[in-house]
Each structure stands twice: as C-alpha cells, then as structure tokens.
Amino acid sequence: INRVGTANPIAGLEVDHIYAKIKDMKGSTAFQINVQGDGWGANSIHHCTLLLPTNGNGYGVDGIAGGGYCDVYSNYFSSYVAAYTGGQHQDGIQPLGGRYMRIYGNEFVDIANYPIFLKPLYGDFVHVRIFNNLLRLTSSAIRATNPPQGIALGVGSDEVLNPEYLGRWPVWEDVVVANNTIVDYGSHAAINFRNTDPTIQHAVFAAGNVCKNNLAINSGGINCDAAVDVAANLR
C-alpha cells in the first residue's frame, strides 16, 4: 500500500495488528497522527508491522509522525532498500510535540535516519516515557552513511522559532529515556538528548528529565544535556 492513513485530529484512537509494506517511492509518512486526550493511555498504536522504503542514505518514508497523547508499543519497524526518490529523512517514530506519550517495547531495524526522533516543531514534550525499545542496525551499507543515530531528542536548528511552527524554544519536562538497547550503530550516537549544537540553547530543559539504564552495544556515545539526570548507562 502507499500509506496506512491519517488521524487528524482524533481522540480515543486505537490502531493494532496492521501489517503494511509501504510502496510509495516518493512518500513521506506511513501513518500521520494528531491525537488528543487527557493523561496516559488516551490513544494507542500497537502490534503493527511497518516496512518502509529507503534509498539507503538517510532518506525514506517515516513510520509514524505527528504528535499528541499516545502510546506506541510492541510494534516492528524496518526499512527495505528500494528506488526511493522522495525528500523525507527516514525516521521510525517522529512526534512533533506531545504530552503523556509512551514509546515502549518496539523493535526498529535498519532505519536510515533516526528510529526514535522527538522533534518539537509544534509543541513541547512533557510527561514522555521511552523505554524497553530495541534498535538494531544490521545493514553495513546504512551504517557506513552519515545520518543514522539511535534515539534523538532535541532541536538542531532555529526553525522552531518560525511562527509557522512553535514560535519559541521548546520545553522538555519529565521526559524519561530508560532501559533501551541500541545495537551495532558503529561510530554513530546511540542516544542524543541535547541540543545538536550544545553551545547554543535551542531548548529549555525543565525538571524531571532522565536518561538511565540504557545499553549501547557496538555503538557510539550517549550524550545528554547537563540538565538531564544521567545514570547507569552502559556502552
């Protein structure tokens, strides 16, 4: 299929047990969401398999993009190399803002850019849990390219200041990254929880941000802002 669908805006969403191989070679996202609610568990996407085309050099279809109040768990995301000609950097999950969001128990294989990428273009990230995910980079060809990272949280440019987007620096509060396993990313970062350029304050790190008990095997560093509580990560 070319796309799983769009949920925008919606509350009380549950999507489960979908198998989809995306064949749109110019597409951007398999599943676009803007989900609303109040508190944990307001919406969920679980037990799905998404196979996503990539050109093998950072570009390809995203798995899930958008944001809101959502649990994403027990899903399998994998790329496959194809004649992709679109302009999308391939991420597995790319929320653009969210609250009461849990991403856990998912497996990501050979995602050409970032398997988990929190990019606050449209909102802050408050009360977020990212835990017990497995990220694997089995393709030596993708590993040899520049783009891949494991888990990426932060703002890399001032585009967020554009009034079409958030219009201010984003806030990160009570965001916990824990018990994730990142395997065979080579020299690429396993986790970045900071501004891409640490000399420039592109985000506001409030209280309760934690990065702990993550395991990076044959992978690069775990890099966090000074305001993030870091403990017991292994690599």
Disulfide bonds with the S-S distance in Angstrom:
none
